Every structure is written in C-alpha cells, then in structure tokens.
Amino acid sequence: MIIVIGAGPAGLAAAEAASRNGSDIALIDSAPRAGGQYWRNRGAVKGYRSERADRLFAKVSRAESITHISEATVWSIEKDGEIFRVNYLQGGAESSLTAERLIIATGAYDRSLPFPGWDQPGSMTPGAAQAVLKGHGVLVGKKIIVAGTGPFLLPVATGLADSGAEIVGLYEANNPMRWLLSLHALLLNPSKFAELAYYAKQLKKYRITPRFNRAVSSFSGGVATVSRLGSGFRFKQNKSETFSVDVVSVGWGFLPDVTLGGIVGCDQKVDTDGTTVFSVTTNQRSSVDNIWIAGEATGIGGADLSLIEGEIAGLSASGQKVSLANKWNRFRKEIFANALKRSYPIQDGWQSWPQGSTTICRCEEVRLSEIRESVSELGAEDSRTAKLFTRAGMGLCQGRVCSRNVSEIVAGLTGCTVSDSERIVSSNRPIASPISLGLLGDGKK
Amino acid sequence: MSEKITFTFNGEVVTCESGQSVAAALIAAVNRELRRTRFENEPRSMFCGIGICYDCVVVIDGVANQRSCLVEAKEGMKVVSAP
C-alpha cells in the first residue's frame, strides 16, 4: 500500500503513475474534490490547458486500485518500524491509515509581504481570490487590483476578468527584461511561448495592460495606492497613483508546505529563493527510506514541474521504471523553474514598506514598532528572541504567514543575514493542523 | 450546485448555493467583515482562502476557531463572529 498525501497536480500524477501496475493507493486530501489549490476542481477546471487536468481526474477516478479519501486533513505522521501511520481528521473525528510507502505532495501557499492596510478586509492573496472563484463560484469584488510578482498573477487576473470583475490594474513588481538572463530556459521549454501567447490574448481580450516595477503601497477604506519601485524594491518618492477598488489581491510567490515531511524527519535545504524545501534524489526519494516527495515541497516550480515530479515519484514508489524521457522532462522543467526564481526575485527593500503601526503578525497583532523595540530596546539579536518578546508567529497560523518576514525584518535591523538553519527551523511546525486536546485524548493509539 | 441553502451570520439570514464555503457565501452576500481582532478591535476578513492564515475564523454552531474559508455552509448553521 502507498499513501499519497495531497491531490493537486503532483499527488494526482503520482497516484496515477503508481496505479499503472495495480499498486494499492490511498490518496488523501483535505478538499472535497481532487485538484489541489491550483486546479480547484468544481466539476470542471477552467483556464490554460485545463483539459490536462480533466484527463488526469478521469484516469485517477477510473483506476480501481486508487481510493480517494477526501476532506481529510492530515495532522501528523508517525513511523512505527517499517510502517507509517498517517493521522488525519475527517468530519470532526480522528482516524489513521497505515502503509509501507508514502508520497508527500503537500504543495505550497501564497507568500505575503506586509504593507499598510494588508490586514484590512478586501486585501487578500491572489490564491484566495482564485480559490473563492474557482472553488465556490464567487467573485471577491467588482473592482480588483492584482499585484505582486510572478506568472501566477496572469491566470488570477484573467480568470477574475473572465468572470466579470473589472481589473483596475495588474502590477508586476519585477521587470520583464530579467527574462533576458534566462533565454536558455525558454528555448528548452518552447511550449512556454504558447502559454505566454495565450495569456497575452486573454489580457488583450479583457483590456488589461500589465504594468511593471510597481506595487501596492497602501490600502485603506477602499482606496489603494500603487507606487513605483526603485532599486531593491524601495518605493520611489512622489511616484504614486490612487484607485478606488473593492479588493487588492497581492502575492509574492509561494512558500512550500514542508510540515508533514518535517515531522517524519525528511532532510530539508534552503532553495535559491530562500524557501525551505526537501532534498530529494532524481527519483524524488527523500532522505527517509520509503518516503518520496514531489511537487512544490521540493522547490517552487508550478504545475508543469509538479506533474512530472509526481509521475516520477509514483513510478519509483511502485517499483516501475523511471524512463530517461521522464528524467529529461524533469530536467527541462527544473531549468524553467530556476528561471522563474531568477526572473521574479523578492528584494529586501520590501522591509521599508510597512510603517511602525503596520501589523506584521496578523494572528497576534504584532506591529512593526514592537519588533523594532524588541531589537533596539530589549536587545533581541535574532528572530527567535524577537518572536519570544513580541509573540510574532505564535498565533493560530503557527507563523505560516509572518515567520519568514519576521526573520528577515530582524536580520535587516541587526545587519545580519538569515541563516539556512533559521530558515529551516522557522518553516517547520510540530503538528500540521491544530487538533483539540479532546480528540487527541480519544486517540486509539 | 444550484440548490439554495440558508444559514445565519450574527443573526442575519444569508442565502447561498450548497457546496459554498461560509466565507465565500458571506463575501457573495457583501459581508466582508467576518470578525474583529482581540486586542485592537480591527476588522478582519478572509485573507489566504485556503486554510493557512486563520484570519477568517468564526464560531460555527458553538465551536470556536472554525476557518470559514474551509467549512462548507450547511442549512440552518449558526455562524457568529468570535466574541
């Protein structure tokens, strides 16, 4: 038996590939339907090359050896000799499932950076705007600004426009000329030209003109200020425009969800974009025997890379041959993923965006001024101490939203860089999802 | 997906399609503010939409800290902002 955790592109591809030789597979996911955060299956997937998703859904639901366990949130994994016990919550009850082999494909979530008003209602991640639209058929507002960095802004802006929203502006913080550094990645992945042409056509259709080197500098009472970015992401003085909008949807790339693999001790490293990811072999094997990891948790790369990583993990975990063509495909897509990281970097100047009164930790309502004081008045020399003084990162989200930002702010204030070990520690959590003590006490173990 | 259901949010009746999350239903009904924060009494709404940030937590049928972006709205549910 193989348990696949996560039913996004990587998990679905892994389950499908592993089922080709009839291996028994349990596919566990927290959503009601397969698809993950990007595909968001609500009966049908809309968007670029969505038929690829539909084909995979059909194969997975046809495969008799795959059991899909939906609406199940995995909160921990235990290793008992050669057996893994995956503990999950489903419909308010705790259950578990055991297997000899695991494939972890837990994906990623939007990275957010603080700016004045980012905690106001109406400010949300692009992932949120897309999830509510694709998953629930609800438009988050009529007049929307989409901003931040990375290619994900394109499907979000065009998807919202397609459903009737007015895209007041689409602002990319980086300059497209950065792609000149990565022409080889485009040449190795010619299909990306077709994808770019598709989005160019969509943007034209909805009369959206993307503008570069700009970011949302504040949002308050339905008014968004968009400012020009200078060197290192610092805002230029007197180069701002204001717009009246319902929603600002701002995202700064993605953070991999490494919690579950971290709980079972899979080795991690820091990627070139500063994210914590798992170290895996070319067959997607983790450092722990009989655990394979695929998709965003091994490095942010998008659905294309996740699909091939998932396929390789599924083939390898079920004892099938991983072909040279599979490996070449993964190599090409990895080159492209690295080009994305080079083309859409997040530069340290963002630390000048929040004001003293701006919330940094949303859960514990910690303002930038308190973090500054913990360093200047209380003598915190590292982010761990600053977090203990201020409670930043200690709320319900367990620091998923602010932890990395706090580390980088404290490093900026103390004139240090964030060490790899600190990045890894602050990306991990002891449990993957809060569980009540009552449920924990009723456990069958 | 077309079946209509109703629930209450802070006593007000909200109608939505079955299968929608509580947060999606409330945003569709132009109820953007889901709660006020504990310390500063600041308004908050859905932020990440995928269950990561816990900003959209509400009390559902007496159970606190429920992420309204993940919980599917059900007929007769009583949803209230955290006190």
Interface residues (C-beta under 8 A of the other chain):
Chain A: S30 P32 Q37 R42 G43 Y109 D110 S112 D119 Q120 P121 G122 S123 M124 T125 G127 A128 A129 Q130 A131 V132 G135 H136 G137 V138 L139 V140 T359 R362 C363 E365 G395 L396 C397 R400 V401 P434
Chain B: M1 E17 G19 Q20 S21 A23 A24 A25 I27 A28 R32 E33 L34 T37 R38 F39 E40 E42 P43 R44 S45 M46 F47 C48 G49 I50 G51 I52 C53 Y54 D55 V57 N65 C69 L70 E72
